[in-house]
Amino acid sequence: VLIRPKRSTLTSRSEVDISREFAFLHSKRSYHGIPIIAANMDTVGTFEMAQALARHQLSVALHKHYAEDDLVRFFRTHTAEAPTFYSMGITRADYDKFRRVRDQTGEAISYVCVDVANGYTKVFVDFIHQLRLAEPQIALMAGNVVTGEMTEELILDGVDIVKVGIGPGSV
């Protein structure tokens, strides 16, 4: 990450406001807050992290290893200043689990992260199409990709937020 300084008329860093307003292209949702999302890694994307960061207008993408009952309990009771993303993979089991949790929590899940190690596969893009068709109102984040070409394709295919970056994973 490169943070590039720029001239400013502010007289103190206490005057800085990094919150922004976003209108998502496909879900038609709007979001006002700080555009930082804690990753959906199993040690980072936790319920506790979501509660702690929400107080500072920061979002979390939950990891996808939580049990259904735990997810239902969380989304039924969690009220946040910032969105919490339900994370899922692209298998049938992932989608079925999402549907069961969603059926029990209603509109509480309005932000979804579809996470794969390699977003350059047809099966991933097909899954995005199916999910967007089934859930037009959710704000959809998906990835991981690293090129402008695939970022553009995902946006054209219904993704509101593109997850950029491919790392070494658990290695």
C-alpha positions as CSV (number, residue, x, y, z in Angstrom):
1,V,0.0,0.0,0.0
2,L,1.3,3.4,-0.9
3,I,-0.2,6.4,0.8
4,R,0.7,9.4,-1.2
5,P,0.8,12.7,0.6
6,K,-1.0,15.7,-0.9
7,R,-1.2,19.4,0.0
8,S,-4.0,20.3,2.3
9,T,-5.7,23.3,3.9
10,L,-6.3,21.4,7.1
11,T,-4.5,22.8,10.1
12,S,-4.6,19.7,12.3
13,R,-4.9,15.9,11.8
14,S,-7.9,16.0,14.1
15,E,-9.8,17.7,11.2
16,V,-9.2,14.7,8.9
17,D,-12.3,12.7,7.9
18,I,-11.7,9.6,5.9
19,S,-15.3,8.5,5.7
20,R,-16.8,8.4,2.2
21,E,-20.2,8.0,0.6
22,F,-20.7,5.1,-1.9
23,A,-23.6,4.2,-4.1
24,F,-23.3,0.6,-5.3
25,L,-24.0,0.0,-9.0
26,H,-26.0,-3.3,-8.8
27,S,-27.6,-3.5,-5.4
28,K,-28.5,0.2,-5.4
29,R,-27.5,0.3,-1.7
30,S,-25.6,3.2,-0.4
31,Y,-22.9,3.2,2.3
32,H,-21.4,6.0,4.3
33,G,-18.3,5.1,6.3
34,I,-14.7,4.4,6.3
35,P,-13.9,2.1,3.3
36,I,-11.7,-0.4,5.2
37,I,-12.8,-4.0,5.4
38,A,-11.0,-6.5,7.7
39,A,-10.2,-9.7,5.7
40,N,-12.2,-12.8,6.0
41,M,-9.3,-14.8,7.3
42,D,-10.2,-17.1,10.2
43,T,-8.1,-15.2,12.7
44,V,-9.3,-11.7,11.5
45,G,-12.9,-12.0,10.3
46,T,-14.4,-12.9,13.6
47,F,-17.6,-11.9,15.4
48,E,-15.5,-10.1,18.0
49,M,-13.6,-8.1,15.4
50,A,-16.9,-7.1,13.7
51,Q,-18.3,-5.8,17.0
52,A,-15.0,-3.9,17.9
53,L,-14.4,-2.4,14.5
54,A,-18.0,-1.3,13.9
55,R,-17.6,1.2,16.7
56,H,-15.1,2.9,14.5
57,Q,-17.1,2.6,11.3
58,L,-14.9,-0.2,10.0
59,S,-16.3,-3.3,8.3
60,V,-15.4,-7.0,8.6
61,A,-15.9,-9.8,6.2
62,L,-16.5,-12.8,8.5
63,H,-14.6,-16.0,7.8
64,K,-16.6,-18.8,6.2
65,H,-15.9,-21.5,8.8
66,Y,-18.5,-20.4,11.4
67,A,-21.3,-22.9,12.1
68,E,-24.8,-22.0,10.8
69,D,-26.2,-21.6,14.3
70,D,-23.5,-19.2,15.2
71,L,-24.1,-17.1,12.1
72,V,-27.8,-17.0,12.7
73,R,-27.3,-15.9,16.3
74,F,-24.8,-13.2,15.2
75,F,-26.9,-11.8,12.4
76,R,-30.1,-11.8,14.4
77,T,-28.5,-9.7,17.2
78,H,-25.7,-7.7,15.6
79,T,-26.5,-4.1,14.9
80,A,-23.5,-2.2,13.5
81,E,-22.4,1.2,12.5
82,A,-20.6,-0.5,9.5
83,P,-21.6,-3.4,7.4
84,T,-20.6,-7.0,8.3
85,F,-20.1,-9.2,5.3
86,Y,-21.3,-12.8,5.2
87,S,-18.5,-14.7,3.5
88,M,-18.9,-17.8,1.3
89,G,-17.2,-19.9,-1.3
90,I,-18.7,-21.1,-4.6
91,T,-19.7,-24.7,-3.9
92,R,-23.2,-25.9,-3.7
93,A,-22.7,-26.5,0.0
94,D,-21.6,-22.9,0.5
95,Y,-24.7,-21.6,-1.2
96,D,-27.0,-24.0,0.6
97,K,-25.5,-22.9,4.0
98,F,-26.0,-19.2,3.0
99,R,-29.7,-19.9,2.0
100,R,-30.4,-21.6,5.3
101,V,-28.8,-18.8,7.3
102,R,-30.5,-16.1,5.2
103,D,-33.9,-17.8,5.6
104,Q,-33.5,-17.5,9.3
105,T,-32.2,-14.0,9.5
106,G,-34.1,-12.2,6.7
107,E,-32.7,-8.9,5.6
108,A,-30.0,-8.9,8.4
109,I,-27.6,-10.2,5.8
110,S,-27.3,-7.4,3.3
111,Y,-23.5,-7.6,2.5
112,V,-22.0,-10.8,1.1
113,C,-18.4,-11.6,0.2
114,V,-17.7,-14.4,-2.3
115,D,-14.2,-15.4,-1.8
116,V,-12.0,-17.7,-3.9
117,A,-8.3,-18.0,-4.2
118,N,-8.4,-17.5,-8.0
119,G,-11.1,-15.4,-9.5
120,Y,-10.2,-16.2,-13.0
121,T,-12.4,-19.3,-13.5
122,K,-15.6,-19.7,-15.3
123,V,-17.2,-21.5,-12.4
124,F,-16.6,-18.4,-10.2
125,V,-18.1,-16.0,-12.8
126,D,-21.1,-18.3,-13.3
127,F,-21.6,-18.4,-9.5
128,I,-21.6,-14.6,-9.4
129,H,-24.3,-14.5,-12.1
130,Q,-26.5,-17.0,-10.2
131,L,-26.0,-15.2,-6.9
132,R,-26.8,-11.8,-8.3
133,L,-29.9,-13.1,-10.0
134,A,-31.1,-14.8,-6.8
135,E,-30.1,-11.9,-4.5
136,P,-30.4,-8.6,-6.5
137,Q,-30.6,-6.4,-3.3
138,I,-27.4,-7.6,-1.6
139,A,-24.2,-5.6,-1.8
140,L,-21.9,-8.1,-3.4
141,M,-18.1,-8.2,-2.9
142,A,-16.2,-10.8,-4.8
143,G,-12.7,-11.8,-5.7
144,N,-9.7,-12.4,-5.6
145,V,-8.4,-10.9,-8.9
146,V,-5.4,-8.7,-9.7
147,T,-6.0,-7.3,-13.2
148,G,-8.0,-4.4,-14.5
149,E,-9.6,-6.7,-17.1
150,M,-11.0,-9.2,-14.6
151,T,-12.1,-6.3,-12.3
152,E,-14.1,-4.8,-15.1
153,E,-15.6,-8.2,-15.9
154,L,-16.7,-8.7,-12.3
155,I,-18.3,-5.3,-12.2
156,L,-20.1,-5.9,-15.5
157,D,-21.2,-9.3,-14.1
158,G,-22.9,-7.8,-11.0
159,V,-20.3,-7.3,-8.4
160,D,-20.5,-4.1,-6.3
161,I,-17.0,-4.4,-4.7
162,V,-14.1,-6.2,-6.2
163,K,-11.6,-8.0,-3.9
164,V,-8.2,-7.3,-5.3
165,G,-5.0,-9.1,-4.4
166,I,-3.8,-12.7,-4.5
167,G,-1.5,-13.6,-1.7
168,P,0.2,-16.8,-0.5
169,G,-2.9,-17.9,1.5
170,S,-2.2,-20.0,4.5
171,V,1.4,-20.5,3.4
